[in-house]
Amino acid sequence: MSTTLVNELIGRFGEQAVHVAQPRGEVTLEVPAADYAAVCTELRDVFGFDTFIDLCGIDYLSFGNDEWDTDGVSAEGFSRGVEGKGPGRFKWGEQPSHQVAASTSIAPDELPGRRYASVLHLLSIARNLRLRVRCFAPDNSLPVVASVTGIWPGANWFEREAFDLYGIIFDGHPDLRRILTDYGFVGHPFRKDFPLIGNVEVRYDEQKKRVVYEPVTSVEPRVGVPRVIRDDARFATAQAERGNKILEREARR
C-alpha cells in the first residue's frame, strides 16, 4: 500500500470515499455515479493511472447472508444446509430467500439500497501503483453508470460483459450489446436472482424438424453440500516439525 496515494486520494475526494483493505493494503476509491466519468478522467490525467486492467460488475443481493450453518458439523465433516432458497436453490420466477436467525421461518432476501456496482482496476506504470474504483448504480431497477471507453478504450469488451451478465448499462458505450450469451437470451445470468438452471431448455423437435426453446421443466435446482474445513492437529504438528528441522540445520552449521 502506498501511504502517499491514500493521502492524495483523501485530500482530493475525502476520507469517506477511500477504503483500505487490511492486511492486504488494497486501496478502493468509491465514486458517485454522477461524478464517475469526471473522476476517472482525473485519475488518468492527474494521478497517473494510465493503464486499464479490468472492469467487472457486482450484484450485492444476498451479500453477507450465510448459505450454510457451520456451527453444527457432522462427524463426517459436512455442514448442515440452511433452510431457504439461496443461490442455486430457486426456479425461474422465484426469489432467493434465507432462514431467519434463531427461527425456523423463511424470509425473502432484502433488496439492498445499492445493489449493482461497476468496479475498475487501474495501474499507474510510472508510479507503480494500483487502484480499485467502485461506482454504484443509483437505480436498481435500471442500473446505469457512465462508460469509461472514452478514457480507457480497453474497457470496451469488459463493459459489454458486465452488461451481458449483470444488466448494467454503460451510458456512452459505442456498441453495448451482448458478448457471451445468445442475442435472444432472456435475463442476465450473473444476477443473484437468476436461477442456475436457467429459464429455458433446448431440444430438437422431430415433428417441427428444428430446435425449440421451452420453459425449464426437467431440471430441478440442486446444490451440493460443501465440505467444512475444521482444525486439524496434524497441520500444527507438521509446522512444528519443519521448524525443528530448520533449527537442527542451523545448529550443525
N, C-alpha and C positions, 0 to 999 in steps of 0.2 A: 504494500500500500504506500502511495505517495502522500505524505502529510501536506506537502506543498499544493498538490492538486486538490485535496479535500478543502484546504483553507481558501484556495482560489474559488472553488465552487460555492462554498458557504458565503464568501464575501460578495459574490455576484448574485446568487439565487436564493440565499437564505438557508439557515440551518435546517429548517423543516423539510427542505427539498433534497437534502443529501443524506444518504444512508450508507453506513459501512458495515458489512457483514464480517463479524469476527468469529473464529480467529483467522479466516482466510484473507481478510483485508480487502474484499471486493467492494468497489465503490459504485453506488447506484444514484443516479440523478433522476428524480421524479418530476415530470414536466406536465403542466396543464395542457389539455388538448388545444386550447385557443392559442397557446404560445409555442406549440410543438415545432412547427417549421422554422420559426424565427430563432428558437433556442438551438436547434440543430445546425442552422447556418452559423450561428455564433460559435458553437463548439468546433466547427471545422475551421473557421477563419481566425478566431481569436485564441482558442485553446489548443489548436493544432491537431485535432482529431481528423486527419485527412483520409484515413483508411476505414472503410466499412468492412466489418467481419461477418455479422449475422443479424437477422431480424426474424422474430417469431411472434406468434400470437399466444395469448394465455386466457383461459377461462377459469375464473375463480369460484365458480359454482361448486359447492360442497367443500370448499377449501377449509381445512382444519378438522373436518369430520372424520371420525375413526370408522374404518370399514370392518375392523376385526377387534375382538376382545382378547387381548393378550395376557390378561390377569389370570384367567383360568386355563392354563395349558395342560393338555392331557399328558399321560405318561409317554406317549409316542412322540411328543414334541409338537403336536398340532394345536393351533389356537381354535377358539370357538367363534363361529361366524356371528356377527351382529345381525339382529333382525332388521328387516327393511329391504328396500330395493336400491342398493348403492350402485356404483358404476358397473355396468355389465349385467345387472340383475333385472332390468326392466325392459319391457317391449316397446315397440313404436307406439307413440301416443300416451304412454305412461310417463310419470315424472319420478326422478330419483328421490328416495326417502331414507330416513335413518331412524334408529331406535332412540327414544328419549332417555336421557340418563336417569338411572335409578328407577326405571319404569319399563313396563312391557309394551307400552303404546308406541305407535309408529307415527312419525310426523314427516311431512314433505320437507325437503331441503329448502331453506330460506334463500331467496334471491339476494345476493349481496348488492349493496348500493352501487358499487363499481365492479362490474363483472368481467368485462373484456379489456385487455391491455395489449398494446404493441410494445415489444421490448427490442431495443437496439444494442448491439455490442460494437464498440468502436475502438480503434487503435491509433495512437499517435506515434509514428515511427521516429520522428525527430526527438521526442521526449521520452520514448519507451514507456508509454502509459496506456492503460486500458480503462474503459469506462462503459458502464451499463446504463442505458437510458430507458426509462419506463414511462409510457403515456397511456392513461386510462381513457377509454371512450366514454363520453358523458351520457350517452343514451344506450341503455342495454337492449332496447327493442330494435334499434338500428345503429349499431356501433360504427362510428365514423371517426377517423383521425386523418391528419394530413399525410400525403405521400412525401417521402424523402428522396424519391428518384431524381429530382432536380438537384439535390445536394450530393448524393452518392448514387450514381447510376446503377451500381451493382445491386442495389436493393430491389430492382425490378421484379425478378422472379421470386424473391423472398416475400414480397408483399402479395404477389399473386397466390403463393402458397398459403399465407395467413388468411387471405380472403376465401380461398377454396375450403380450407379445413375449419376455420373459425367463423367465417362470415363477416370479418372485419372489413369495412370499406375504406379504401385509401383514396381520399379526395385528391384529385390531380394526377392520378396514375395514368400513364399514356395508353395502357392496354390491359385493364383489370378484367381478367376472365380466368376461369378455372385452369389449373395446370396439372393436377394429379387425378381428379375424378372425371367421369364422363360429362359431356356437355348437358345431358339430360338428368344428371344426378340431382336428387332431392335432398336438401339439408346440407349440413356441414359436419363431417364425421368426427372431428376432434372436440366438438362441444360436449360438455359433460352430460347434457340431457339427450344426446344422440345414442340410441341403443347399439350395443356392439354387434347384434345380429343384423343390423341394417333395417331398412324399411321395405325392401322388395327382394324377391328371389327370382332367378332367371332359369328358364328351362326351354327346351326345344319342343314345340308343339307339332306332333306328327300330322294332325289334320290341317293346321294352318301352314305347315311347312316353313316355319320361321321361329325365331327366338321370341318368347313372350316374357313380359315382366308382370309379376303378380305380388300381392302383399305377402309378407312372410307368414307362412303357416306351418312349415315343417321343422322350424328351428326354435328351440327353447333357450332362453337366457341361462347361462351357466358360468359359474366362476369357481375355479379350483381353490381349495383351502391352502393358504400359504404355510410354509414351514416357519416356525418360530425359532430363532437362534437364541439359546439360553447360555448362561455362564457355564464354561467348561474348564475344570481344573487342569486339564491337560495343556491348555494354552499357557497358563501361568507357569506350569512346570517346564514346558519347553523353553520359555523365555529365561527362566532361572538357569536351566542347564546351558543355554547358549551363553549367558553371562559368565558362568563359571568357566567355560572353555576359554573365553577371551581372557579372563584373569589368569588362567594357567599358562596361556601362551605368553602373556606379558611377564609373568614371573620367571619363565625359562630364558628370557632374553638377557 
